[in-house]
Amino acid sequence: MNKEKFLEELAFALNRDEQINESMMLKDLPEWDSLGIMCVVTLLEDTYQKSLTFDDLSKFNTVKDLVDAVER
């Protein structure tokens, strides 16, 4: 997986204009709400064939946690 491309896709899925980096706390992103998480679930399923639930994603603290889950 290309991390840079994933971060761009993540920003797009969250409808975020600013860049996202791995050190960011998900809870600090205004876009990381129930709708944003559902958009990320769709991104992960459609693009990366990863099946993570809303509950799984809500337990992640940082963008890196999300990146690591996709890389597994």
C-alpha positions as CSV (number, residue, x, y, z in Angstrom):
1,M,0.0,0.0,0.0
2,N,1.2,3.5,-0.9
3,K,0.8,5.5,2.4
4,E,0.8,8.8,0.6
5,K,-2.0,7.8,-1.7
6,F,-3.9,6.3,1.2
7,L,-3.7,9.5,3.1
8,E,-5.0,11.4,0.1
9,E,-7.9,9.0,-0.3
10,L,-8.6,9.3,3.4
11,A,-8.7,13.1,3.2
12,F,-11.1,12.8,0.2
13,A,-13.3,10.2,2.0
14,L,-13.6,12.6,5.0
15,N,-14.2,15.5,2.6
16,R,-11.2,17.3,4.2
17,D,-9.4,20.0,2.2
18,E,-6.3,20.0,4.4
19,Q,-3.7,17.2,4.3
20,I,-3.7,14.4,6.8
21,N,-0.6,12.9,8.3
22,E,-0.1,9.8,10.4
23,S,0.6,11.6,13.7
24,M,-2.8,13.3,13.7
25,M,-5.3,12.3,16.4
26,L,-8.5,11.1,14.8
27,K,-10.7,12.7,17.5
28,D,-9.1,16.1,16.6
29,L,-10.4,15.9,13.0
30,P,-13.8,17.6,12.8
31,E,-14.6,15.3,9.9
32,W,-14.1,12.2,12.1
33,D,-17.7,11.8,13.0
34,S,-20.2,9.1,12.4
35,L,-20.7,10.1,8.7
36,G,-16.9,10.4,8.2
37,I,-16.3,7.0,9.8
38,M,-18.9,5.4,7.5
39,C,-17.2,7.0,4.5
40,V,-13.9,5.5,5.6
41,V,-15.6,2.1,6.1
42,T,-16.7,2.3,2.5
43,L,-13.2,3.4,1.3
44,L,-11.6,0.5,3.1
45,E,-14.0,-2.1,1.8
46,D,-14.2,-0.8,-1.8
47,T,-10.5,0.1,-2.4
48,Y,-8.5,-2.0,0.1
49,Q,-10.8,-5.0,0.6
50,K,-10.6,-4.5,4.4
51,S,-13.6,-5.1,6.5
52,L,-13.5,-2.9,9.6
53,T,-16.6,-1.9,11.4
54,F,-17.7,1.4,12.8
55,D,-16.8,0.0,16.3
56,D,-13.3,-1.0,15.1
57,L,-12.6,2.4,13.7
58,S,-14.0,4.3,16.6
59,K,-11.3,2.6,18.8
60,F,-8.4,4.0,16.8
61,N,-6.6,7.0,18.2
62,T,-4.3,8.2,15.5
63,V,-4.3,8.2,11.7
64,K,-1.3,5.8,12.0
65,D,-3.5,3.3,13.8
66,L,-5.8,3.3,10.8
67,V,-2.8,3.0,8.4
68,D,-1.5,0.1,10.3
69,A,-4.8,-1.7,10.2
70,V,-5.0,-1.3,6.5
71,E,-1.5,-2.6,6.0
72,R,-2.2,-5.8,8.0
